[in-house]
Amino acid sequence: MAEVSALKKHPCPECGGDAEWDPAKKALACPYCGTIVPWTNGVDPLGASIVEHDLEKALAAVPSEDRGLGAEKKSVKCESCQAISIFDADRAAQRCDFCGSPSIVPMDDLKDAITPESLLPAVIASTQVRDLLRQWYGSRWWAPNKLKRAALTDTLHGIYLPYWTFDAHVDASWTAEAGYHYYETETYEDSNGRIQTRQIQRTRWEDCAGQLEHFFDDDAVPGTVGVHADLLRKVEPFPTLTDLKPYDPAYVRGWTVERYQVDLRQASEMSKQQMDATMEALCSREVPGDTQRNLDVQSDYQGRTFKHILVPVWLTTYTYGAKSYQVVVNGYTGKMAGEHPLSWVKITLAILAAIIVILIIIALNQP
């Protein structure tokens, strides 16, 4: 994997502030005066290429060096949710960006065997996300009114999440029993003693087999443990096939980067399971007839490659009562998913109102 040049700071030429990546401007910009700061660090994001790496060779290789993220960083681990956050060395952290816990501990420099070489730059600005959050909180009918009034946006963080993507050519052989429906006329006696006829569905089973080829392109597996998995699936997909950029440290200035805790071996096994499920579904469609049974798929995987990438999300975490909740916004598409507490007062009143309506209807229909 190619190395990326180190990036320390980008001082603003107007006020001296440290520039950060601004999704709205799609550039490094000063968060204080708004000045756009050009960057050059020896890497041409437009001219560089994104490389697919041989999976089998990578799994067999012994980690020999730490390529780093191309900038001065520090790391902390949350003792509550176990997420490892990597962010700018000059930033202070009091709470975990993922669960809000104050139980975070510094970590020694990480020696990642595999570091990201490409990423999806954030394009959704924090101001737009805050507007989306206020609308989302306001539309949660079953949430407590206190929560809706608060419209919690002060815990909003921009985070780059680790992902793995996998490519593979698959040649599958399948066998199954195809079922063909047909009907027979049956005679029977009804409850009044009369002879009646009816059509009964039967199934004729025939053995069948076939071949199917398929190419998986950027099958994605999250490497994060910080964002709740069900929320992450709801804000996917991230358009990695078309819009990835070669990694440049400028893109992550001012953002937290989560270090992967689903390693390459685990991710490759998860991807294989996803691909197996897809191949079974594709082969199932090839089986003729009206129904099927005993489908067996044997898949041969060739040319398996992978990339380690970063994707942007905006995350807000809040505590209500004794429980922690997350709201996640896809930093590229703006798609949102969130968790919120339920107001049992509202639910109880709704149930009572429904019971009253039912009782009124019953009373009106009585003679």
C-alpha positions in Angstrom: 0.0 0.0 0.0 1.3 3.5 -0.8 2.2 5.8 2.0 0.6 9.2 2.4 2.6 12.3 3.3 2.3 13.6 6.9 0.0 16.6 7.5 0.5 18.7 10.6 -1.6 21.8 10.6 -3.0 24.2 8.1 -3.0 27.7 9.7 -5.5 30.2 8.2 -3.6 33.0 6.3 -6.2 35.6 7.6 -6.5 34.8 11.4 -4.1 32.0 12.1 -6.8 29.5 13.2 -6.3 25.9 12.4 -8.3 24.9 9.3 -10.7 22.0 9.2 -12.5 20.1 6.5 -15.7 21.9 5.6 -18.3 19.7 3.9 -20.4 22.6 2.6 -17.4 24.2 0.9 -15.7 20.9 0.0 -12.4 22.4 1.1 -10.2 23.1 4.1 -11.7 26.2 5.7 -11.1 28.2 8.9 -13.8 27.5 11.4 -13.4 31.0 12.8 -13.4 33.4 9.8 -14.4 31.0 7.0 -11.4 31.6 4.8 -10.7 28.7 2.5 -7.1 27.3 3.0 -5.5 25.5 0.0 -3.5 22.4 0.8 -0.6 20.6 -0.8 1.0 17.7 0.9 2.6 15.8 -2.0 -0.5 13.8 -2.8 -2.7 14.6 -5.7 -6.2 13.3 -4.8 -7.4 13.8 -8.3 -4.5 12.1 -10.0 -4.0 9.2 -7.5 -5.6 5.8 -8.0 -7.6 3.6 -5.6 -6.1 0.2 -5.4 -7.8 -3.2 -4.8 -5.6 -5.4 -2.7 -5.3 -9.2 -3.0 -7.2 -10.7 0.0 -5.4 -14.0 0.3 -2.0 -12.3 0.3 -3.1 -9.8 2.9 -4.5 -12.4 5.2 -1.2 -14.4 5.0 1.0 -11.3 5.5 2.5 -10.5 8.9 2.1 -6.8 9.8 5.4 -5.1 9.6 4.8 -1.4 9.8 2.4 1.3 10.8 1.6 3.6 8.0 -0.4 6.0 10.2 -3.1 8.4 9.1 -0.8 11.0 7.7 -1.2 13.5 10.5 -0.4 14.0 14.2 -3.1 12.2 16.0 -3.9 10.8 19.5 -6.2 7.9 20.5 -8.6 7.2 23.3 -10.6 4.1 24.1 -14.1 4.2 25.7 -14.3 1.8 28.6 -18.1 1.7 28.2 -18.7 1.0 24.5 -15.1 0.0 23.6 -14.9 2.4 20.6 -11.4 3.7 19.8 -11.4 7.3 18.6 -8.5 8.9 16.8 -8.5 12.7 16.5 -6.3 15.7 16.2 -3.5 16.0 18.7 -4.5 19.5 19.8 -8.1 18.5 20.7 -9.2 17.7 24.2 -11.7 14.9 24.8 -13.8 14.7 27.9 -16.5 12.2 26.7 -16.9 9.5 24.2 -18.3 10.7 20.9 -20.3 7.5 20.5 -22.0 6.8 23.8 -21.3 10.0 25.8 -19.5 8.2 28.6 -16.8 10.1 30.5 -14.9 6.8 31.0 -12.3 7.3 28.3 -8.6 6.4 28.7 -5.6 7.4 26.5 -4.0 4.8 24.4 -0.5 4.3 23.2 0.2 4.9 19.5 -1.8 2.4 17.5 0.1 0.0 15.2 -2.6 -0.7 12.6 -1.7 -3.5 10.2 -3.9 -1.9 7.5 -4.6 1.8 7.3 -7.2 3.5 5.0 -6.2 4.5 1.5 -9.4 6.0 0.3 -12.4 7.7 1.8 -15.8 9.2 1.0 -15.5 13.0 1.7 -18.2 14.5 3.8 -20.5 16.8 1.8 -23.4 17.4 4.3 -22.6 20.4 6.5 -23.2 20.5 10.3 -25.8 23.4 9.9 -27.8 21.2 7.5 -27.6 18.3 10.0 -28.8 20.4 12.9 -31.8 21.5 10.9 -32.6 17.8 10.1 -32.2 16.9 13.8 -34.6 19.6 14.9 -37.2 18.3 12.4 -36.6 14.7 13.4 -37.0 15.4 17.1 -40.2 17.5 16.4 -41.7 14.6 14.4 -41.3 12.0 17.1 -44.9 11.8 18.3 -44.4 9.1 20.9 -41.3 10.8 22.4 -41.5 12.8 25.7 -42.3 16.5 25.1 -39.2 17.4 27.1 -37.0 15.7 24.6 -38.7 17.3 21.6 -38.4 20.8 23.2 -34.7 20.2 23.9 -33.9 19.2 20.2 -30.5 18.0 21.3 -27.9 19.1 18.8 -25.1 20.2 21.0 -23.5 16.7 21.1 -23.2 16.6 17.3 -19.9 15.1 16.1 -18.4 14.5 12.6 -16.9 11.0 12.5 -15.2 9.0 9.8 -16.1 5.3 10.3 -14.0 2.4 9.2 -15.4 0.1 6.5 -14.1 -2.8 4.5 -15.2 -3.4 0.9 -14.7 -6.7 -1.0 -14.7 -7.8 -4.6 -15.0 -11.3 -5.9 -15.8 -13.4 -9.0 -18.1 -16.3 -8.1 -18.9 -19.3 -10.1 -21.8 -21.3 -8.5 -23.3 -24.7 -9.2 -26.7 -25.4 -7.9 -29.1 -28.4 -7.6 -32.7 -28.4 -6.4 -36.0 -30.0 -6.7 -38.4 -27.9 -8.8 -42.1 -28.3 -8.0 -44.8 -27.9 -10.6 -48.4 -27.5 -9.4 -51.3 -29.3 -10.9 -54.9 -29.9 -9.8 -57.1 -32.9 -9.3 -60.8 -33.0 -8.8 -61.9 -34.5 -5.5 -65.4 -35.6 -4.6 -66.7 -35.1 -1.0 -69.9 -35.0 1.0 -70.8 -31.6 2.6 -72.5 -31.1 5.9 -76.0 -31.5 4.4 -75.1 -34.9 2.9 -74.9 -33.6 -0.7 -72.0 -34.8 -2.9 -69.7 -31.9 -4.0 -66.5 -31.6 -6.0 -63.5 -29.4 -5.4 -60.1 -28.8 -6.9 -57.1 -30.0 -4.9 -53.6 -28.7 -5.6 -50.9 -31.3 -6.0 -47.1 -30.8 -6.7 -45.0 -32.8 -9.1 -41.3 -32.8 -8.1 -38.4 -32.9 -10.7 -34.6 -32.7 -10.1 -32.9 -29.8 -11.8 -29.4 -28.1 -11.8 -27.6 -25.1 -13.2 -24.6 -22.8 -13.2 -24.5 -19.1 -12.3 -21.7 -16.5 -12.4 -21.7 -13.3 -10.5 -19.3 -10.5 -9.7 -19.4 -8.7 -6.3 -18.2 -5.1 -6.5 -17.6 -3.3 -3.2 -19.5 -5.6 -0.9 -19.4 -3.5 2.3 -18.7 -4.6 5.9 -18.6 -2.0 8.7 -15.5 -2.0 10.9 -17.1 0.1 13.6 -18.3 -0.8 17.1 -19.2 2.8 18.1 -22.3 3.3 16.0 -25.3 1.0 16.7 -25.4 -1.6 13.9 -29.2 -1.3 13.3 -28.9 2.5 12.8 -25.9 2.2 10.5 -27.8 -0.2 8.2 -30.7 2.3 8.0 -28.4 5.1 6.7 -26.6 2.9 4.2 -25.6 2.7 1.5 -22.5 4.8 1.1 -21.8 5.3 -2.7 -18.3 3.8 -2.5 -18.4 2.5 -6.1 -18.4 5.9 -7.7 -17.4 8.6 -5.3 -14.4 7.4 -3.3 -11.3 9.6 -3.2 -7.7 8.6 -2.5 -7.0 9.3 1.2 -5.7 12.7 2.1 -5.3 13.8 5.7 -6.9 17.2 4.8 -10.3 15.5 4.5 -10.2 14.4 8.2 -9.0 17.6 9.7 -11.3 18.5 12.6 -13.1 15.2 12.5 -12.8 12.1 14.7 -11.7 8.9 13.0 -12.7 5.6 14.5 -10.1 2.9 14.4 -11.5 -0.4 13.1 -12.1 -3.2 15.6 -13.6 -5.6 13.1 -10.3 -6.8 11.6 -9.7 -7.9 8.0 -10.1 -11.6 8.8 -13.4 -11.1 10.6 -14.6 -8.7 7.9 -13.7 -11.1 5.1 -15.7 -13.9 6.8 -18.7 -11.6 7.3 -18.5 -10.6 3.6 -18.3 -14.3 2.6 -21.5 -14.9 4.5 -23.2 -12.0 2.8 -22.0 -13.2 -0.6 -23.1 -16.7 0.2 -26.6 -15.5 1.1 -26.8 -13.4 -2.1 -25.7 -16.3 -4.2 -28.3 -18.6 -2.7 -31.0 -16.0 -3.4 -29.7 -15.6 -7.0 -29.6 -19.3 -7.6 -33.1 -19.7 -6.1 -34.4 -17.4 -8.8 -33.0 -19.7 -11.4 -34.9 -22.8 -10.3 -37.9 -23.4 -12.6 -41.4 -24.4 -11.6 -43.9 -23.0 -9.1 -42.0 -23.9 -6.0 -38.8 -25.5 -4.9 -37.1 -27.5 -2.1 -33.6 -28.8 -1.2 -31.7 -26.1 -2.9 -27.9 -26.7 -2.6 -25.4 -24.1 -3.8 -21.7 -24.7 -4.2 -19.8 -21.5 -4.8 -16.2 -21.1 -6.1 -14.7 -17.7 -5.2 -11.9 -16.3 -7.3 -10.0 -13.0 -7.4 -11.0 -11.8 -4.0 -9.8 -8.3 -3.3 -10.4 -5.7 -0.6 -10.1 -2.0 0.4 -10.1 -0.4 3.8 -12.0 2.9 3.5 -13.5 5.7 5.7 -17.0 7.0 5.4 -18.5 10.1 7.1 -21.4 10.3 9.5 -22.7 12.9 11.8 -23.5 11.4 15.2 -25.3 12.8 18.2 -25.5 10.8 21.5 -27.7 11.8 24.4 -28.8 10.2 27.7 -32.5 10.2 28.7 -33.1 8.6 32.1 -30.6 5.8 32.5 -30.3 4.9 28.8 -28.1 6.3 26.0 -29.5 7.0 22.5 -28.0 7.7 19.2 -29.1 9.6 16.1 -27.0 9.1 12.9 -26.9 11.0 9.7 -25.1 9.8 6.6 -22.5 12.5 5.9 -22.7 12.0 2.2 -26.4 11.4 1.4 -28.1 13.0 4.5 -30.1 9.9 5.2 -31.0 9.8 8.9 -31.9 7.2 11.5 -32.3 7.6 15.3 -33.4 6.2 18.6 -35.5 7.9 21.2 -37.3 7.1 24.5 -41.1 6.5 24.6 -43.5 8.6 26.6 -45.6 6.0 28.5 -48.0 8.8 29.5 -48.8 9.4 25.8 -49.0 5.6 25.1 -51.4 5.1 28.1 -53.6 8.0 27.1 -53.8 6.7 23.5 -54.8 3.2 24.7 -57.5 4.7 27.0 -58.8 6.8 24.2 -59.0 3.8 21.9 -60.9 1.8 24.6 -63.3 4.7 25.0 -64.0 4.9 21.3 -64.6 1.2 21.1 -67.0 1.3 24.0 -68.9 4.3 22.4 -69.2 2.3 19.2 -70.5 -0.7 21.0 -73.1 1.4 22.9 -74.3 3.1 19.8 -74.8 -0.3 18.0 -76.9 -1.8 20.8 -80.7 -1.9 20.2 
